[in-house]
Amino acid sequence: MIKINHSVVIDKPLAEVFTYATDVENMPVWSSEVERAWKISEGPLGKGSTLGSEVKILGRKIENTIDVTEYEPNSKWSLKPTSGPVSGDAEFHFESVTGGTKVSVSLEADTGGFFKLGEPIVNRMLQRQYETNLATLKDLLEAQA
């Protein structure tokens, strides 16, 4: 079982951080493993939406289908892969705090196939990756005028 928890405070208003972070087209900009992301389902992004992504993990390119299982504007969004070698849930929480917006991510996942053999390595890699991703998100947003 993989478990990741990390948070960062971004010196920007809550609505701005939430809007940027949940825009599927921005995912490859701040999330290092995501090479491409797109919305599959029709209508506005929300609970029940389906996304597609192409990610690179341990040198392997994987295409995933992802369900948005929770979507509360300016508060929370949760994602659950429905295809690919990793099954689990990623939850992003957003809250207004002194100094900006706190973004917290928690991930619980089970690996399969090739990735099951290296689960401890995958866990450490994903922990560093989420730390880096949130730092990149912070840098990008704070650099905007």
N, C-alpha and C positions, 0 to 999 in steps of 0.2 A: 504494500500500500504506500502510495506517495502522498505526502502531506506537505504543503507549502503555505506559509503565512508571511506576509510582508506588507508594510504600509509606508507612505511618504506624504509629506505635507507640501502642497503646491501653492505658491503665492499668487493665486488667481481665484476669482469668484467661483462658487460651486457650480452654477449653471454653465459657465464657460468650460470648466473641466469636464463635467459630465457629458456635455454635447460633443466635445472633441473626442473624448475617450471611447464613446459608444458609436461614433461614426465609423461604420465598417470600412470605408475607403481609407481612413487614417490608420487602421491597424498595422499595415506593413511599415508605416513610418516610425511608429514607436515600439512595436513588438518585434524583436529581432528574429524570431523563428518564423514569423508569418511573411511569406513571399508574395502572397496574393490573397485577397478576401473580397467577397461579394455577397450581396443579399439575393437569396433564391426566391423567397416567398413574395407575394404581392402585398401592397399596402404599406403603411408606415411601420417602422421598426417598433416592436413591442413584444410582450409575452406571446409566445406561440410562433414568432417569426423563425424562419430557417435561413441559416447562413452557410456559405461554402468558404473553405479556405484551403490554401496550399501552404504547408509548413515544411520546414527542414529540421529534422531532429536526428542528431548523431550521424549527420551526413546523408540521411535518407529523406527523400521527398515523399510527402504523404498528403493526399487530398482527403479532407474531412468534410462531413456535413455536421452542422452544429445547430441545436435548438436553443432558442432564447427561452429559458424556463421561468425567469422573473425579470420584470422591467418596471421599475418605479422611478420615474423621472427625478433627477437630482438626488437620488438616494441609493439605488441598487440595480445591478443587472447581473444575471446569472446565465452561464452558458454550459451546455451539456453536449459533448460530441456524440453523434449517433452512428458514426462510422469511423474506421481507422483503428490503430492498435492500442489506443488509450481510451479507457472509459472512465468517466468521473464527472465532477462538477467544479466549475470555476466560478467564484462569486466575487464581484467587485462592489465594495461599499464606498459611498461618497458622503462626506459630512463636512459642514461648515465648522471651522475651528479658528481660533486666534491665529492669524498669519496666513489664512487662506482656506484651502480645501484639503482634507485628509482623504486619501485614496488608499483603501485596504483591499488586498486580494487574499483569498484563501482558496486552495485547490486541494481536492482529495481525488485521487485517481488510482485505478488498477491498470497494470500494463499486461500486454499479451504478446505472444509470439517472440520475435527477436528481442523486444524490449524487456520482457520478463526476466531474461537471463541477466541483464545489467541493471535491474531495478535500483540498487543503491547508487549507481553512477547516474542514472537518469534522475533520481531524486535530487542529488547534489547539483546536477546540471540545471534542472528546472528551477531550483531555489536561486541560483546565481542569475539565471535568465530573467526571472520575475523581478529580482532586485534591479538588474540592469534596465529592464523594460520600464519600470516605474521611474527610475532615475532619468531615462530618456524622455519619458512623458513630461516629467517635471521641467527638464531643460528646455524642451520644445515650447511648452506653454509659457514659461517664465521669460523666454527670449522674445515672445510676441509683444508688440507695443500695445 
